[in-house]
Amino acid sequence: LLAAAPDHPRAAESVLSIANCQIEMKDSAGARKTLTELVRDYPQSEAAQAARERLAKLR
């Protein structure tokens, strides 16, 4: 979805799902990178707010 349609209405949710998978796989560095990109690329999305909260817990 992200490669084909980065402007899709659910793109930010998709990025958040990827980060959640990384967290479950104990890939904290990857999750931090993904969450940071989500906040940068989709700052006004609801997913970005959730990403900010998850980032605070990962640091």
mmCIF file as Biopython writes it, N, C-alpha, C and O atoms, coordinates in Angstrom:
data_model
#
loop_
_atom_site.group_PDB
_atom_site.id
_atom_site.type_symbol
_atom_site.label_atom_id
_atom_site.label_alt_id
_atom_site.label_comp_id
_atom_site.label_asym_id
_atom_site.label_entity_id
_atom_site.label_seq_id
_atom_site.pdbx_PDB_ins_code
_atom_site.Cartn_x
_atom_site.Cartn_y
_atom_site.Cartn_z
_atom_site.occupancy
_atom_site.B_iso_or_equiv
_atom_site.auth_seq_id
_atom_site.auth_asym_id
_atom_site.pdbx_PDB_model_num
ATOM 1   N N  . LEU A ? 1  ? 0.830  -1.198 0.000  1.0 0.0 1  A 1 
ATOM 2   C CA . LEU A ? 1  ? 0.000  0.000  0.000  1.0 0.0 1  A 1 
ATOM 3   C C  . LEU A ? 1  ? 0.867  1.252  0.000  1.0 0.0 1  A 1 
ATOM 4   O O  . LEU A ? 1  ? 0.613  2.193  -0.752 1.0 0.0 1  A 1 
ATOM 5   N N  . LEU A ? 2  ? 1.887  1.257  0.842  1.0 0.0 2  A 1 
ATOM 6   C CA . LEU A ? 2  ? 2.690  2.473  0.968  1.0 0.0 2  A 1 
ATOM 7   C C  . LEU A ? 2  ? 3.451  2.801  -0.305 1.0 0.0 2  A 1 
ATOM 8   O O  . LEU A ? 2  ? 3.509  3.961  -0.712 1.0 0.0 2  A 1 
ATOM 9   N N  . ALA A ? 3  ? 4.031  1.798  -0.933 1.0 0.0 3  A 1 
ATOM 10  C CA . ALA A ? 3  ? 4.794  2.051  -2.156 1.0 0.0 3  A 1 
ATOM 11  C C  . ALA A ? 3  ? 3.877  2.466  -3.301 1.0 0.0 3  A 1 
ATOM 12  O O  . ALA A ? 3  ? 4.219  3.343  -4.094 1.0 0.0 3  A 1 
ATOM 13  N N  . ALA A ? 4  ? 2.723  1.837  -3.381 1.0 0.0 4  A 1 
ATOM 14  C CA . ALA A ? 4  ? 1.808  2.107  -4.487 1.0 0.0 4  A 1 
ATOM 15  C C  . ALA A ? 4  ? 0.970  3.361  -4.277 1.0 0.0 4  A 1 
ATOM 16  O O  . ALA A ? 4  ? 0.637  4.057  -5.237 1.0 0.0 4  A 1 
ATOM 17  N N  . ALA A ? 5  ? 0.631  3.649  -3.034 1.0 0.0 5  A 1 
ATOM 18  C CA . ALA A ? 5  ? -0.281 4.771  -2.763 1.0 0.0 5  A 1 
ATOM 19  C C  . ALA A ? 5  ? 0.035  5.436  -1.425 1.0 0.0 5  A 1 
ATOM 20  O O  . ALA A ? 5  ? -0.725 5.295  -0.467 1.0 0.0 5  A 1 
ATOM 21  N N  . PRO A ? 6  ? 1.149  6.157  -1.356 1.0 0.0 6  A 1 
ATOM 22  C CA . PRO A ? 6  ? 1.514  6.789  -0.081 1.0 0.0 6  A 1 
ATOM 23  C C  . PRO A ? 6  ? 0.523  7.841  0.405  1.0 0.0 6  A 1 
ATOM 24  O O  . PRO A ? 6  ? 0.542  8.219  1.576  1.0 0.0 6  A 1 
ATOM 25  N N  . ASP A ? 7  ? -0.341 8.313  -0.486 1.0 0.0 7  A 1 
ATOM 26  C CA . ASP A ? 7  ? -1.347 9.307  -0.100 1.0 0.0 7  A 1 
ATOM 27  C C  . ASP A ? 7  ? -2.701 8.686  0.217  1.0 0.0 7  A 1 
ATOM 28  O O  . ASP A ? 7  ? -3.682 9.399  0.429  1.0 0.0 7  A 1 
ATOM 29  N N  . HIS A ? 8  ? -2.753 7.382  0.247  1.0 0.0 8  A 1 
ATOM 30  C CA . HIS A ? 8  ? -4.007 6.685  0.559  1.0 0.0 8  A 1 
ATOM 31  C C  . HIS A ? 8  ? -4.458 7.084  1.968  1.0 0.0 8  A 1 
ATOM 32  O O  . HIS A ? 8  ? -3.616 7.273  2.846  1.0 0.0 8  A 1 
ATOM 33  N N  . PRO A ? 9  ? -5.757 7.213  2.198  1.0 0.0 9  A 1 
ATOM 34  C CA . PRO A ? 9  ? -6.259 7.620  3.518  1.0 0.0 9  A 1 
ATOM 35  C C  . PRO A ? 9  ? -5.818 6.703  4.666  1.0 0.0 9  A 1 
ATOM 36  O O  . PRO A ? 9  ? -5.778 7.140  5.816  1.0 0.0 9  A 1 
ATOM 37  N N  . ARG A ? 10 ? -5.491 5.458  4.375  1.0 0.0 10 A 1 
ATOM 38  C CA . ARG A ? 10 ? -5.090 4.535  5.441  1.0 0.0 10 A 1 
ATOM 39  C C  . ARG A ? 10 ? -3.584 4.291  5.480  1.0 0.0 10 A 1 
ATOM 40  O O  . ARG A ? 10 ? -3.125 3.388  6.179  1.0 0.0 10 A 1 
ATOM 41  N N  . ALA A ? 11 ? -2.817 5.077  4.746  1.0 0.0 11 A 1 
ATOM 42  C CA . ALA A ? 11 ? -1.369 4.882  4.697  1.0 0.0 11 A 1 
ATOM 43  C C  . ALA A ? 11 ? -0.736 5.034  6.079  1.0 0.0 11 A 1 
ATOM 44  O O  . ALA A ? 11 ? 0.100  4.217  6.467  1.0 0.0 11 A 1 
ATOM 45  N N  . ALA A ? 12 ? -1.120 6.054  6.815  1.0 0.0 12 A 1 
ATOM 46  C CA . ALA A ? 12 ? -0.536 6.271  8.143  1.0 0.0 12 A 1 
ATOM 47  C C  . ALA A ? 12 ? -0.843 5.097  9.065  1.0 0.0 12 A 1 
ATOM 48  O O  . ALA A ? 12 ? 0.013  4.680  9.845  1.0 0.0 12 A 1 
ATOM 49  N N  . GLU A ? 13 ? -2.050 4.565  8.982  1.0 0.0 13 A 1 
ATOM 50  C CA . GLU A ? 13 ? -2.409 3.390  9.784  1.0 0.0 13 A 1 
ATOM 51  C C  . GLU A ? 13 ? -1.539 2.198  9.412  1.0 0.0 13 A 1 
ATOM 52  O O  . GLU A ? 13 ? -1.166 1.403  10.275 1.0 0.0 13 A 1 
ATOM 53  N N  . SER A ? 14 ? -1.217 2.072  8.139  1.0 0.0 14 A 1 
ATOM 54  C CA . SER A ? 14 ? -0.370 0.973  7.687  1.0 0.0 14 A 1 
ATOM 55  C C  . SER A ? 14 ? 1.027  1.087  8.285  1.0 0.0 14 A 1 
ATOM 56  O O  . SER A ? 14 ? 1.612  0.092  8.711  1.0 0.0 14 A 1 
ATOM 57  N N  . VAL A ? 15 ? 1.550  2.295  8.312  1.0 0.0 15 A 1 
ATOM 58  C CA . VAL A ? 15 ? 2.873  2.509  8.898  1.0 0.0 15 A 1 
ATOM 59  C C  . VAL A ? 15 ? 2.836  2.179  10.389 1.0 0.0 15 A 1 
ATOM 60  O O  . VAL A ? 15 ? 3.764  1.562  10.910 1.0 0.0 15 A 1 
ATOM 61  N N  . LEU A ? 16 ? 1.785  2.581  11.066 1.0 0.0 16 A 1 
ATOM 62  C CA . LEU A ? 16 ? 1.649  2.279  12.486 1.0 0.0 16 A 1 
ATOM 63  C C  . LEU A ? 16 ? 1.583  0.769  12.708 1.0 0.0 16 A 1 
ATOM 64  O O  . LEU A ? 16 ? 2.149  0.263  13.677 1.0 0.0 16 A 1 
ATOM 65  N N  . SER A ? 17 ? 0.914  0.061  11.841 1.0 0.0 17 A 1 
ATOM 66  C CA . SER A ? 17 ? 0.838  -1.399 11.949 1.0 0.0 17 A 1 
ATOM 67  C C  . SER A ? 17 ? 2.217  -2.032 11.794 1.0 0.0 17 A 1 
ATOM 68  O O  . SER A ? 17 ? 2.556  -2.981 12.501 1.0 0.0 17 A 1 
ATOM 69  N N  . ILE A ? 18 ? 3.001  -1.504 10.872 1.0 0.0 18 A 1 
ATOM 70  C CA . ILE A ? 18 ? 4.367  -2.005 10.698 1.0 0.0 18 A 1 
ATOM 71  C C  . ILE A ? 18 ? 5.162  -1.789 11.983 1.0 0.0 18 A 1 
ATOM 72  O O  . ILE A ? 18 ? 5.859  -2.694 12.442 1.0 0.0 18 A 1 
ATOM 73  N N  . ALA A ? 19 ? 5.061  -0.603 12.559 1.0 0.0 19 A 1 
ATOM 74  C CA . ALA A ? 19 ? 5.779  -0.305 13.799 1.0 0.0 19 A 1 
ATOM 75  C C  . ALA A ? 19 ? 5.316  -1.215 14.931 1.0 0.0 19 A 1 
ATOM 76  O O  . ALA A ? 19 ? 6.134  -1.674 15.729 1.0 0.0 19 A 1 
ATOM 77  N N  . ASN A ? 20 ? 4.022  -1.477 15.008 1.0 0.0 20 A 1 
ATOM 78  C CA . ASN A ? 20 ? 3.510  -2.370 16.050 1.0 0.0 20 A 1 
ATOM 79  C C  . ASN A ? 20 ? 4.094  -3.768 15.899 1.0 0.0 20 A 1 
ATOM 80  O O  . ASN A ? 20 ? 4.430  -4.412 16.892 1.0 0.0 20 A 1 
ATOM 81  N N  . CYS A ? 21 ? 4.215  -4.235 14.668 1.0 0.0 21 A 1 
ATOM 82  C CA . CYS A ? 21 ? 4.833  -5.548 14.426 1.0 0.0 21 A 1 
ATOM 83  C C  . CYS A ? 21 ? 6.296  -5.533 14.859 1.0 0.0 21 A 1 
ATOM 84  O O  . CYS A ? 21 ? 6.775  -6.492 15.465 1.0 0.0 21 A 1 
ATOM 85  N N  . GLN A ? 22 ? 6.998  -4.460 14.554 1.0 0.0 22 A 1 
ATOM 86  C CA . GLN A ? 22 ? 8.399  -4.352 14.954 1.0 0.0 22 A 1 
ATOM 87  C C  . GLN A ? 22 ? 8.528  -4.372 16.475 1.0 0.0 22 A 1 
ATOM 88  O O  . GLN A ? 22 ? 9.444  -4.994 17.013 1.0 0.0 22 A 1 
ATOM 89  N N  . ILE A ? 23 ? 7.625  -3.704 17.161 1.0 0.0 23 A 1 
ATOM 90  C CA . ILE A ? 23 ? 7.649  -3.698 18.624 1.0 0.0 23 A 1 
ATOM 91  C C  . ILE A ? 23 ? 7.431  -5.110 19.151 1.0 0.0 23 A 1 
ATOM 92  O O  . ILE A ? 23 ? 8.139  -5.550 20.056 1.0 0.0 23 A 1 
ATOM 93  N N  . GLU A ? 24 ? 6.461  -5.822 18.594 1.0 0.0 24 A 1 
ATOM 94  C CA . GLU A ? 24 ? 6.186  -7.190 19.039 1.0 0.0 24 A 1 
ATOM 95  C C  . GLU A ? 24 ? 7.357  -8.118 18.763 1.0 0.0 24 A 1 
ATOM 96  O O  . GLU A ? 24 ? 7.570  -9.084 19.496 1.0 0.0 24 A 1 
ATOM 97  N N  . MET A ? 25 ? 8.123  -7.832 17.707 1.0 0.0 25 A 1 
ATOM 98  C CA . MET A ? 25 ? 9.280  -8.655 17.371 1.0 0.0 25 A 1 
ATOM 99  C C  . MET A ? 25 ? 10.529 -8.201 18.131 1.0 0.0 25 A 1 
ATOM 100 O O  . MET A ? 25 ? 11.629 -8.694 17.879 1.0 0.0 25 A 1 
ATOM 101 N N  . LYS A ? 26 ? 10.354 -7.263 19.058 1.0 0.0 26 A 1 
ATOM 102 C CA . LYS A ? 26 ? 11.450 -6.735 19.880 1.0 0.0 26 A 1 
ATOM 103 C C  . LYS A ? 26 ? 12.495 -5.976 19.061 1.0 0.0 26 A 1 
ATOM 104 O O  . LYS A ? 26 ? 13.664 -5.917 19.443 1.0 0.0 26 A 1 
ATOM 105 N N  . ASP A ? 27 ? 12.072 -5.396 17.936 1.0 0.0 27 A 1 
ATOM 106 C CA . ASP A ? 27 ? 12.949 -4.584 17.098 1.0 0.0 27 A 1 
ATOM 107 C C  . ASP A ? 27 ? 12.721 -3.114 17.443 1.0 0.0 27 A 1 
ATOM 108 O O  . ASP A ? 27 ? 12.108 -2.372 16.675 1.0 0.0 27 A 1 
ATOM 109 N N  . SER A ? 28 ? 13.219 -2.709 18.598 1.0 0.0 28 A 1 
ATOM 110 C CA . SER A ? 28 ? 12.983 -1.343 19.077 1.0 0.0 28 A 1 
ATOM 111 C C  . SER A ? 28 ? 13.583 -0.293 18.151 1.0 0.0 28 A 1 
ATOM 112 O O  . SER A ? 28 ? 12.965 0.742  17.903 1.0 0.0 28 A 1 
ATOM 113 N N  . ALA A ? 29 ? 14.775 -0.553 17.641 1.0 0.0 29 A 1 
ATOM 114 C CA . ALA A ? 29 ? 15.419 0.422  16.753 1.0 0.0 29 A 1 
ATOM 115 C C  . ALA A ? 29 ? 14.599 0.599  15.475 1.0 0.0 29 A 1 
ATOM 116 O O  . ALA A ? 29 ? 14.388 1.724  15.023 1.0 0.0 29 A 1 
ATOM 117 N N  . GLY A ? 30 ? 14.146 -0.488 14.904 1.0 0.0 30 A 1 
ATOM 118 C CA . GLY A ? 30 ? 13.325 -0.412 13.700 1.0 0.0 30 A 1 
ATOM 119 C C  . GLY A ? 30 ? 12.008 0.285  13.966 1.0 0.0 30 A 1 
ATOM 120 O O  . GLY A ? 30 ? 11.543 1.082  13.152 1.0 0.0 30 A 1 
ATOM 121 N N  . ALA A ? 31 ? 11.404 -0.016 15.109 1.0 0.0 31 A 1 
ATOM 122 C CA . ALA A ? 31 ? 10.133 0.612  15.473 1.0 0.0 31 A 1 
ATOM 123 C C  . ALA A ? 31 ? 10.304 2.115  15.663 1.0 0.0 31 A 1 
ATOM 124 O O  . ALA A ? 31 ? 9.468  2.897  15.211 1.0 0.0 31 A 1 
ATOM 125 N N  . ARG A ? 32 ? 11.381 2.522  16.326 1.0 0.0 32 A 1 
ATOM 126 C CA . ARG A ? 32 ? 11.637 3.958  16.514 1.0 0.0 32 A 1 
ATOM 127 C C  . ARG A ? 32 ? 11.775 4.659  15.160 1.0 0.0 32 A 1 
ATOM 128 O O  . ARG A ? 32 ? 11.235 5.746  14.958 1.0 0.0 32 A 1 
ATOM 129 N N  . LYS A ? 33 ? 12.499 4.031  14.244 1.0 0.0 33 A 1 
ATOM 130 C CA . LYS A ? 33 ? 12.684 4.611  12.910 1.0 0.0 33 A 1 
ATOM 131 C C  . LYS A ? 33 ? 11.341 4.724  12.186 1.0 0.0 33 A 1 
ATOM 132 O O  . LYS A ? 33 ? 11.027 5.768  11.615 1.0 0.0 33 A 1 
ATOM 133 N N  . THR A ? 34 ? 10.563 3.666  12.210 1.0 0.0 34 A 1 
ATOM 134 C CA . THR A ? 34 ? 9.269  3.662  11.530 1.0 0.0 34 A 1 
ATOM 135 C C  . THR A ? 34 ? 8.326  4.695  12.138 1.0 0.0 34 A 1 
ATOM 136 O O  . THR A ? 34 ? 7.652  5.427  11.412 1.0 0.0 34 A 1 
ATOM 137 N N  . LEU A ? 35 ? 8.275  4.758  13.464 1.0 0.0 35 A 1 
ATOM 138 C CA . LEU A ? 35 ? 7.395  5.712  14.134 1.0 0.0 35 A 1 
ATOM 139 C C  . LEU A ? 35 ? 7.818  7.156  13.854 1.0 0.0 35 A 1 
ATOM 140 O O  . LEU A ? 35 ? 6.976  8.033  13.660 1.0 0.0 35 A 1 
ATOM 141 N N  . THR A ? 36 ? 9.119  7.388  13.835 1.0 0.0 36 A 1 
ATOM 142 C CA . THR A ? 36 ? 9.629  8.728  13.537 1.0 0.0 36 A 1 
ATOM 143 C C  . THR A ? 36 ? 9.255  9.138  12.116 1.0 0.0 36 A 1 
ATOM 144 O O  . THR A ? 36 ? 8.869  10.283 11.876 1.0 0.0 36 A 1 
ATOM 145 N N  . GLU A ? 37 ? 9.370  8.202  11.176 1.0 0.0 37 A 1 
ATOM 146 C CA . GLU A ? 37 ? 8.980  8.489  9.794  1.0 0.0 37 A 1 
ATOM 147 C C  . GLU A ? 37 ? 7.478  8.759  9.696  1.0 0.0 37 A 1 
ATOM 148 O O  . GLU A ? 37 ? 7.050  9.632  8.940  1.0 0.0 37 A 1 
ATOM 149 N N  . LEU A ? 38 ? 6.692  8.023  10.449 1.0 0.0 38 A 1 
ATOM 150 C CA . LEU A ? 38 ? 5.237  8.231  10.444 1.0 0.0 38 A 1 
ATOM 151 C C  . LEU A ? 38 ? 4.907  9.648  10.901 1.0 0.0 38 A 1 
ATOM 152 O O  . LEU A ? 38 ? 4.118  10.344 10.264 1.0 0.0 38 A 1 
ATOM 153 N N  . VAL A ? 39 ? 5.512  10.069 12.003 1.0 0.0 39 A 1 
ATOM 154 C CA . VAL A ? 39 ? 5.258  11.418 12.530 1.0 0.0 39 A 1 
ATOM 155 C C  . VAL A ? 39 ? 5.715  12.475 11.523 1.0 0.0 39 A 1 
ATOM 156 O O  . VAL A ? 39 ? 5.056  13.500 11.349 1.0 0.0 39 A 1 
ATOM 157 N N  . ARG A ? 40 ? 6.839  12.220 10.869 1.0 0.0 40 A 1 
ATOM 158 C CA . ARG A ? 40 ? 7.353  13.170 9.876  1.0 0.0 40 A 1 
ATOM 159 C C  . ARG A ? 40 ? 6.455  13.239 8.633  1.0 0.0 40 A 1 
ATOM 160 O O  . ARG A ? 40 ? 6.153  14.325 8.136  1.0 0.0 40 A 1 
ATOM 161 N N  . ASP A ? 41 ? 6.034  12.075 8.142  1.0 0.0 41 A 1 
ATOM 162 C CA . ASP A ? 41 ? 5.309  12.019 6.872  1.0 0.0 41 A 1 
ATOM 163 C C  . ASP A ? 41 ? 3.805  12.283 6.996  1.0 0.0 41 A 1 
ATOM 164 O O  . ASP A ? 41 ? 3.178  12.763 6.052  1.0 0.0 41 A 1 
ATOM 165 N N  . TYR A ? 42 ? 3.234  11.971 8.154  1.0 0.0 42 A 1 
ATOM 166 C CA . TYR A ? 42 ? 1.780  12.115 8.354  1.0 0.0 42 A 1 
ATOM 167 C C  . TYR A ? 42 ? 1.501  12.822 9.684  1.0 0.0 42 A 1 
ATOM 168 O O  . TYR A ? 42 ? 0.785  12.277 10.525 1.0 0.0 42 A 1 
ATOM 169 N N  . PRO A ? 43 ? 2.048  14.015 9.889  1.0 0.0 43 A 1 
ATOM 170 C CA . PRO A ? 43 ? 1.999  14.663 11.208 1.0 0.0 43 A 1 
ATOM 171 C C  . PRO A ? 43 ? 0.606  14.960 11.747 1.0 0.0 43 A 1 
ATOM 172 O O  . PRO A ? 43 ? 0.424  15.017 12.963 1.0 0.0 43 A 1 
ATOM 173 N N  . GLN A ? 44 ? -0.372 15.150 10.886 1.0 0.0 44 A 1 
ATOM 174 C CA . GLN A ? 44 ? -1.714 15.508 11.345 1.0 0.0 44 A 1 
ATOM 175 C C  . GLN A ? 44 ? -2.636 14.305 11.525 1.0 0.0 44 A 1 
ATOM 176 O O  . GLN A ? 44 ? -3.800 14.466 11.892 1.0 0.0 44 A 1 
ATOM 177 N N  . SER A ? 45 ? -2.133 13.122 11.274 1.0 0.0 45 A 1 
ATOM 178 C CA . SER A ? 45 ? -2.982 11.928 11.346 1.0 0.0 45 A 1 
ATOM 179 C C  . SER A ? 45 ? -3.171 11.459 12.790 1.0 0.0 45 A 1 
ATOM 180 O O  . SER A ? 45 ? -2.367 11.761 13.671 1.0 0.0 45 A 1 
ATOM 181 N N  . GLU A ? 46 ? -4.245 10.719 13.002 1.0 0.0 46 A 1 
ATOM 182 C CA . GLU A ? 46 ? -4.464 10.104 14.312 1.0 0.0 46 A 1 
ATOM 183 C C  . GLU A ? 46 ? -3.360 9.100  14.600 1.0 0.0 46 A 1 
ATOM 184 O O  . GLU A ? 46 ? -2.947 8.940  15.749 1.0 0.0 46 A 1 
ATOM 185 N N  . ALA A ? 47 ? -2.883 8.427  13.569 1.0 0.0 47 A 1 
ATOM 186 C CA . ALA A ? 47 ? -1.805 7.459  13.741 1.0 0.0 47 A 1 
ATOM 187 C C  . ALA A ? 47 ? -0.531 8.142  14.237 1.0 0.0 47 A 1 
ATOM 188 O O  . ALA A ? 47 ? 0.231  7.550  15.001 1.0 0.0 47 A 1 
ATOM 189 N N  . ALA A ? 48 ? -0.298 9.374  13.813 1.0 0.0 48 A 1 
ATOM 190 C CA . ALA A ? 48 ? 0.883  10.107 14.271 1.0 0.0 48 A 1 
ATOM 191 C C  . ALA A ? 48 ? 0.817  10.369 15.769 1.0 0.0 48 A 1 
ATOM 192 O O  . ALA A ? 48 ? 1.838  10.308 16.453 1.0 0.0 48 A 1 
ATOM 193 N N  . GLN A ? 49 ? -0.362 10.655 16.279 1.0 0.0 49 A 1 
ATOM 194 C CA . GLN A ? 49 ? -0.507 10.854 17.723 1.0 0.0 49 A 1 
ATOM 195 C C  . GLN A ? 49 ? -0.181 9.564  18.466 1.0 0.0 49 A 1 
ATOM 196 O O  . GLN A ? 49 ? 0.525  9.587  19.473 1.0 0.0 49 A 1 
ATOM 197 N N  . ALA A ? 50 ? -0.688 8.455  17.977 1.0 0.0 50 A 1 
ATOM 198 C CA . ALA A ? 50 ? -0.374 7.160  18.588 1.0 0.0 50 A 1 
ATOM 199 C C  . ALA A ? 50 ? 1.125  6.878  18.481 1.0 0.0 50 A 1 
ATOM 200 O O  . ALA A ? 50 ? 1.723  6.324  19.403 1.0 0.0 50 A 1 
ATOM 201 N N  . ALA A ? 51 ? 1.723  7.257  17.363 1.0 0.0 51 A 1 
ATOM 202 C CA . ALA A ? 51 ? 3.162  7.054  17.172 1.0 0.0 51 A 1 
ATOM 203 C C  . ALA A ? 51 ? 3.963  7.861  18.184 1.0 0.0 51 A 1 
ATOM 204 O O  . ALA A ? 51 ? 4.948  7.367  18.734 1.0 0.0 51 A 1 
ATOM 205 N N  . ARG A ? 52 ? 3.552  9.083  18.430 1.0 0.0 52 A 1 
ATOM 206 C CA . ARG A ? 52 ? 4.251  9.912  19.429 1.0 0.0 52 A 1 
ATOM 207 C C  . ARG A ? 52 ? 4.198  9.252  20.809 1.0 0.0 52 A 1 
ATOM 208 O O  . ARG A ? 52 ? 5.187  9.251  21.541 1.0 0.0 52 A 1 
ATOM 209 N N  . GLU A ? 53 ? 3.049  8.698  21.153 1.0 0.0 53 A 1 
ATOM 210 C CA . GLU A ? 53 ? 2.901  8.035  22.449 1.0 0.0 53 A 1 
ATOM 211 C C  . GLU A ? 53 ? 3.789  6.797  22.529 1.0 0.0 53 A 1 
ATOM 212 O O  . GLU A ? 53 ? 4.427  6.558  23.554 1.0 0.0 53 A 1 
ATOM 213 N N  . ARG A ? 54 ? 3.835  6.014  21.460 1.0 0.0 54 A 1 
ATOM 214 C CA . ARG A ? 54 ? 4.672  4.813  21.453 1.0 0.0 54 A 1 
ATOM 215 C C  . ARG A ? 54 ? 6.154  5.185  21.496 1.0 0.0 54 A 1 
ATOM 216 O O  . ARG A ? 54 ? 6.944  4.521  22.166 1.0 0.0 54 A 1 
ATOM 217 N N  . LEU A ? 55 ? 6.526  6.241  20.784 1.0 0.0 55 A 1 
ATOM 218 C CA . LEU A ? 55 ? 7.916  6.695  20.818 1.0 0.0 55 A 1 
ATOM 219 C C  . LEU A ? 55 ? 8.333  7.081  22.229 1.0 0.0 55 A 1 
ATOM 220 O O  . LEU A ? 55 ? 9.441  6.763  22.659 1.0 0.0 55 A 1 
ATOM 221 N N  . ALA A ? 56 ? 7.461  7.756  22.942 1.0 0.0 56 A 1 
ATOM 222 C CA . ALA A ? 56 ? 7.776  8.162  24.314 1.0 0.0 56 A 1 
ATOM 223 C C  . ALA A ? 56 ? 8.033  6.946  25.196 1.0 0.0 56 A 1 
ATOM 224 O O  . ALA A ? 56 ? 8.889  6.989  26.080 1.0 0.0 56 A 1 
ATOM 225 N N  . LYS A ? 57 ? 7.301  5.866  24.961 1.0 0.0 57 A 1 
ATOM 226 C CA . LYS A ? 57 ? 7.479  4.649  25.755 1.0 0.0 57 A 1 
ATOM 227 C C  . LYS A ? 57 ? 8.735  3.882  25.361 1.0 0.0 57 A 1 
ATOM 228 O O  . LYS A ? 57 ? 9.306  3.169  26.186 1.0 0.0 57 A 1 
ATOM 229 N N  . LEU A ? 58 ? 9.170  4.019  24.109 1.0 0.0 58 A 1 
ATOM 230 C CA . LEU A ? 58 ? 10.342 3.288  23.630 1.0 0.0 58 A 1 
ATOM 231 C C  . LEU A ? 58 ? 11.652 3.945  24.034 1.0 0.0 58 A 1 
ATOM 232 O O  . LEU A ? 58 ? 12.698 3.297  24.012 1.0 0.0 58 A 1 
ATOM 233 N N  . ARG A ? 59 ? 11.615 5.203  24.396 1.0 0.0 59 A 1 
ATOM 234 C CA . ARG A ? 59 ? 12.869 5.911  24.700 1.0 0.0 59 A 1 
ATOM 235 C C  . ARG A ? 59 ? 13.323 5.679  26.096 1.0 0.0 59 A 1 
ATOM 236 O O  . ARG A ? 59 ? 14.359 6.205  26.504 1.0 0.0 59 A 1 
#
